[in-house]
Amino acid sequence: MKVALILIAWVLVAAVPASAQTRLSLVGGGLVPFGDLDEGAEPSAAFGLRAEYQPVNALGQPRLLSIHLSTIYSELDRDGGELPAELADSDPFLLEFTGGVRAYSSVAPFFVTGTAGFAKADLGLGGESVSGFTAGAGLGFVAPVMASLVEVEGVIHQVLAEDDVNFQYLTVMLGLGLPF
């Protein structure tokens, strides 16, 4: 059923050129934890959603700067070590909501990105979650494929949470952008 809905959506947007200025991207990939987050988690799968708007100039060409809103979710995999019994039932996760900008190259299909937003994580430390401001910077590649855009993006994230808990993580995501 889900595959059929995705195919129907793809057919509906097939008439829209891949250079459309507004797109919705489904993203999936990996999350590699660092810092405090690395103490209880291993590299994990992550997935998300991004909405991007890229204005046009007076000639109708896409500008080199776009804005986007995105969310990423990951069920963090645990380290191989033994956990105390009181932590055995907690499921570590990371949830991030960000907004940001992308600056595209005028000569190559590459971009740089900057993000800012909010992240919440359960680090598996007694079931208490932490949240805070997040900022990120990264690089990516985008290519038109039929009526969609395929993108690969790597971003390093820094989260400044309450109680002096700071953690970092790297996301490497593959996305399929559907213009509308």
Residue pairs with C-beta under 8 A, 6 or more apart in sequence:
9 178
10 147
10 148
10 178
13 147
13 148
13 178
13 179
13 180
14 146
14 147
15 147
16 147
16 179
16 180
17 147
17 179
18 144
18 145
18 146
18 147
18 148
18 149
18 179
19 62
19 144
19 179
20 179
20 180
21 53
21 54
21 55
21 56
21 62
21 66
21 179
22 51
22 52
22 53
22 54
22 179
22 180
23 51
23 52
23 149
23 177
23 178
23 179
23 180
24 49
24 50
24 51
24 52
24 177
24 178
24 180
25 49
25 50
25 51
25 52
25 149
25 151
25 175
25 176
25 177
25 178
26 47
26 49
26 175
26 176
26 178
27 47
27 48
27 49
27 50
27 70
27 72
27 151
27 153
27 173
27 174
27 175
27 176
28 45
28 46
28 47
28 48
28 173
28 174
28 175
29 45
29 46
29 47
29 171
29 172
29 173
29 174
30 43
30 44
30 45
30 46
30 171
30 172
30 173
31 43
31 44
31 45
31 46
31 72
31 74
31 76
31 94
31 169
31 170
31 171
32 43
32 169
32 170
32 171
32 172
33 41
33 42
33 43
33 44
33 76
33 167
33 168
33 169
34 167
34 168
34 169
34 170
35 166
35 167
35 168
36 123
36 165
36 166
36 167
37 76
37 94
37 121
37 123
37 167
37 168
37 169
38 167
39 79
39 123
40 76
40 78
40 79
40 92
40 123
40 124
40 125
41 76
41 77
41 78
41 79
41 92
41 123
41 124
42 76
42 77
42 78
42 79
42 80
43 77
44 74
44 75
44 76
44 77
45 74
45 75
46 72
46 73
46 74
46 94
46 171
46 173
47 72
47 73
47 74
48 70
48 71
48 72
48 73
48 96
48 173
49 70
49 71
50 68
50 69
50 70
50 71
50 175
50 177
51 68
51 69
51 70
52 66
52 67
52 68
52 102
52 177
53 66
53 67
53 68
54 62
54 63
54 65
54 66
54 102
54 104
55 62
55 63
55 65
55 66
56 62
56 63
57 63
62 104
64 103
64 104
64 105
64 106
65 101
65 102
65 103
65 104
66 101
66 102
66 104
67 99
67 100
67 101
67 102
68 99
68 100
68 101
68 102
69 97
69 98
69 99
70 97
70 98
70 99
70 100
70 115
71 95
71 96
71 97
71 98
72 94
72 95
72 96
72 98
72 171
72 173
73 93
73 94
73 95
73 96
74 93
74 94
75 91
75 92
75 93
76 92
76 93
76 94
76 121
76 122
76 123
76 124
78 92
78 124
83 124
86 126
87 124
87 125
87 126
87 127
89 127
90 122
90 124
90 126
90 127
91 122
91 124
92 121
92 122
92 123
92 124
93 121
93 122
94 119
94 120
94 121
94 169
95 119
95 120
95 121
96 117
96 118
96 119
96 120
96 134
96 157
97 117
97 118
97 119
98 115
98 116
98 117
98 118
98 134
98 136
99 115
99 116
99 117
100 113
100 114
100 115
100 116
100 117
100 136
101 113
101 114
102 111
102 112
102 113
102 140
103 111
103 112
103 113
104 110
104 111
104 142
105 111
109 141
109 142
109 143
110 139
110 140
110 141
110 142
111 139
111 140
111 141
111 142
112 137
112 138
112 139
112 140
113 136
113 137
113 138
113 139
113 140
113 153
113 155
114 135
114 136
114 137
115 134
115 135
115 136
115 137
115 138
115 155
115 157
116 133
116 134
116 135
116 136
117 133
117 134
118 131
118 132
118 133
118 134
119 131
119 132
119 133
119 134
119 157
119 159
119 161
120 129
120 130
120 131
121 129
121 130
121 131
121 159
121 161
121 167
122 128
122 129
122 130
123 129
123 130
123 165
123 167
130 161
130 162
130 163
130 165
131 161
131 162
132 159
132 160
132 161
132 162
132 165
133 159
133 160
134 157
134 158
134 159
134 160
135 157
135 158
136 155
136 156
136 157
136 158
137 155
137 156
138 153
138 154
138 155
138 156
139 153
139 154
140 151
140 152
140 153
140 154
141 151
141 152
141 153
142 149
142 150
142 151
142 152
142 177
143 149
143 150
143 151
144 150
147 178
147 179
148 176
148 177
148 178
148 179
149 175
149 176
149 177
149 179
150 174
150 175
150 176
150 177
151 174
151 175
151 176
151 177
152 172
152 173
152 174
152 175
153 171
153 172
153 173
153 175
154 170
154 171
154 172
154 173
155 170
155 171
155 173
156 168
156 169
156 170
157 168
157 169
157 170
157 171
158 166
158 168
159 166
159 167
159 168
159 169
160 166
161 167
